């Protein structure tokens, strides 16, 4: 009789272990599902940011004739916009590594978003041409 109970006890122990393993797997899957959702959200924000940056870059060329009329400047003066964008890009290219080291990735990305929004927000108000030139710098940072 002792022999007949031993396989039954082993089977119940295995069932108990598999149930606890299933509970652990369910928790891990729940955590993985949350991480997956967070990763999908982050990738979606990154795609949206690239679309906004690309739209900003593409819009400048189209807006040049109306900007020339609004500010009353010639082609050479409006060309300074591109010079200031290039200067902003070069400043960013030489300093981004240092800033990432000091601020960390998260704060650095927040700084990038803030500078982009500052530049676009200021440009949307149509300030004087000198301020427009200055606001071209953070759009490349």
N, C-alpha and C positions, 0 to 999 in steps of 0.2 A: 504494500500500500504506500509506503513512503516513496517508492520509486514512481508511482503513478502521479503523485502530487508535484514532484520536482519539475517535470516539463511544463505543467500548468503554471507553476510559480514563475518559472523563467519567462514564459510567454507573457504573463502579466507584468513582469518587470520590464520586458522589452517594450510592451505597449505603453507603459508609463513613461519610459525614456523617450519613445518616439513622440508621445503627446507633448512632453516638455520641449523637445527639439522643435516640434511644429510651432509651439507658442513662441519660441525664440526666433524662428524663421519669420513668423508673422510680424514680430516687432521689428526685425531687421528690414523686412520688406516695406513696412510702414515708414521707417526712417529713410530707406532708399527711395521710396516714392516721393517723400518730401524733398530730398536732395535733388531728385530728378526734376521735380516741378520748379525748384529754385534755379537750377541750371538752365532750364528752358526759358524761364523768365529773364535771366541774365543775358542769354543769347539773343532773346527778342529785343531787349533794350540796346544791346550792342548793334544789332542790325538797324534799329531805328536811328541810332546816333549816326551811323555811317550814311544813312539816307539823308538825314538833315545836313550833315557836313557836305555831302555831295551836292545837294540842292543849293546850299549856300555858295559853293564854288562855281556851280554852273550859272547861277543867277547874276553874278557880277557882270559878266560879259554882255548879257542881255540888257542890263540896267544902265550901261554906260551912256547911251544917247540921252536917256531921260535925266540922268545925273548931270550930264554936261549942261543941259538946258536949265535945270533947277539951280545949279550953282553958278552958272554963267562962266564956265572955264573952258579953255581950249583943250585940244587932244593931248598936248604935252603935259599939261597940269593934271588932267584926269589919269594919265599914265602913272602918276605918283602912287595911285592906289596899289598898283602891282608891285612897285618898289617897296612900299610899306608892308605888304603881305609877305614879300620875300624876306625882309628884315625880321619880321615876326617869326617866320618859319625857322630862320637860321638861329635866332635867339633860343627858340624852343629846342631845336635839334642839339645844340651844345649844352643845354642845361637840364634836359629831361632826365637823364641818368642820375644826376645829382639829386634832383627833386624826388625821384622815386626812392632813392636810398634814404633820404631824410624823412619823407612823409609816409612812405609805404604806398602800396598800390591803391588801396581804397581812397585815402585822402588825396592822392595825386589825381585819380579819376574825378573826384568831386571838384578839385581845383580846375581841371580841364573843362568840365561842364559849366562851372561858374564863369570861367573866362569866356567861353563861347557864348553863353547867354548874355553876359555883359556887353560883348561886342555887338551881337545881333540886336539886342534891346536898344542900345544907343543908336545904332544905324537906323532902326525903324522910326526914330523920332526926327530924322532928317536935320541933325544939328549943322553947325557951320562946317565948311569943308576941312578946316584944320582938325576939328574934332573927329570927323570921318576918317581922316588919315591916321590919327592916333588910335582910333577904334579898330583899324585894320590889324594892328599888332596883336591884340589878344585873340583874334579869330584864327590865328595860325599857331597859337601857343598850345 
